[in-house]
Amino acid sequence: MKELAQHVFDYLLESPLITLGVALIAGFAASKTAAAERRSGVISWLLVGMTGLFLSQFVILVSGLQEYFDSLPQFRILFDVIAAYVGAFFVAALIHFIRPL
């Protein structure tokens, strides 16, 4: 488990600006989808997005989809955004479920 988490951290730290951009986009979209009425800021979008991005990359690595995504490098950022959105949506929904409006 520890090696998988380290592998995900290494992947995310290869290009930190792209990672932050993907996390911000995913966190914004997930926060607006899960809790449309709640006003949140850039910091919360970034935290939700980074958590979702980490979880989604972990699931991709565990499920064995990493090899498939590596065979299509031109779509890697698109796959990262979609996966990060799904992960961030679950995180934002969990936050909204625990602390509703």
C-alpha positions as CSV (number, residue, x, y, z in Angstrom):
1,M,0.0,0.0,0.0
2,K,2.8,2.4,0.9
3,E,4.6,1.8,-2.4
4,L,1.4,2.4,-4.3
5,A,0.9,5.7,-2.5
6,Q,4.5,6.7,-3.1
7,H,4.1,5.9,-6.8
8,V,1.0,8.1,-7.0
9,F,2.9,11.0,-5.2
10,D,5.8,10.6,-7.6
11,Y,3.4,10.7,-10.6
12,L,1.7,13.9,-9.3
13,L,5.0,15.6,-8.5
14,E,6.3,15.1,-12.1
15,S,4.6,18.2,-13.2
16,P,3.3,20.2,-10.2
17,L,1.7,23.0,-12.3
18,I,-0.4,20.7,-14.3
19,T,-1.3,18.8,-11.2
20,L,-2.5,22.0,-9.5
21,G,-4.4,23.0,-12.6
22,V,-6.2,19.7,-12.9
23,A,-7.0,19.7,-9.2
24,L,-8.3,23.2,-9.3
25,I,-10.6,22.5,-12.3
26,A,-11.8,19.2,-10.8
27,G,-12.4,20.7,-7.3
28,F,-14.3,23.6,-8.7
29,A,-16.5,21.4,-10.9
30,A,-17.1,18.9,-8.2
31,S,-17.9,21.5,-5.5
32,K,-20.4,23.2,-7.8
33,T,-22.0,19.9,-8.8
34,A,-22.2,18.4,-5.3
35,A,-23.3,21.5,-3.4
36,A,-24.6,24.2,-5.8
37,E,-25.8,26.5,-3.2
38,R,-22.7,26.5,-1.0
39,R,-20.1,29.2,-1.6
40,S,-16.6,28.0,-1.4
41,G,-13.2,29.4,-2.2
42,V,-10.2,28.5,-4.2
43,I,-8.5,26.9,-1.2
44,S,-11.4,24.5,-0.7
45,W,-11.6,23.7,-4.4
46,L,-7.9,23.0,-4.4
47,L,-8.1,20.7,-1.3
48,V,-11.1,18.8,-2.7
49,G,-9.5,18.6,-6.1
50,M,-6.1,17.3,-4.8
51,T,-7.8,14.7,-2.6
52,G,-9.9,13.6,-5.5
53,L,-6.9,13.5,-7.9
54,F,-4.9,11.4,-5.4
55,L,-7.8,9.0,-4.8
56,S,-8.5,8.6,-8.5
57,Q,-4.8,8.0,-9.4
58,F,-4.6,5.5,-6.6
59,V,-7.7,3.6,-8.0
60,I,-6.3,3.8,-11.5
61,L,-3.0,2.3,-10.3
62,V,-4.7,-0.4,-8.3
63,S,-7.2,-1.4,-11.0
64,G,-4.5,-1.8,-13.6
65,L,-5.7,0.9,-16.0
66,Q,-2.3,2.7,-15.8
67,E,-0.9,0.6,-18.7
68,Y,-3.9,1.4,-20.9
69,F,-3.6,5.2,-20.1
70,D,0.2,5.0,-20.8
71,S,-0.5,3.7,-24.2
72,L,-2.5,6.9,-25.1
73,P,-0.2,9.7,-23.9
74,Q,-1.9,12.4,-26.0
75,F,-5.0,12.0,-23.9
76,R,-3.4,11.6,-20.5
77,I,-4.4,15.1,-19.2
78,L,-8.0,14.5,-20.3
79,F,-8.1,11.2,-18.5
80,D,-6.6,12.9,-15.4
81,V,-9.2,15.6,-15.5
82,I,-12.1,13.1,-15.8
83,A,-10.7,10.8,-13.1
84,A,-9.9,13.8,-10.8
85,Y,-13.5,15.1,-11.3
86,V,-15.0,11.7,-10.3
87,G,-12.8,11.4,-7.3
88,A,-13.4,15.0,-6.3
89,F,-17.1,14.6,-6.7
90,F,-17.1,11.8,-4.2
91,V,-15.0,13.9,-1.8
92,A,-17.3,16.9,-2.2
93,A,-20.4,14.8,-1.9
94,L,-19.0,13.2,1.3
95,I,-18.2,16.7,2.7
96,H,-21.7,17.9,1.8
97,F,-23.3,14.8,3.3
98,I,-21.4,15.3,6.6
99,R,-21.9,19.0,6.8
100,P,-25.0,20.0,4.7
101,L,-26.0,23.5,3.9
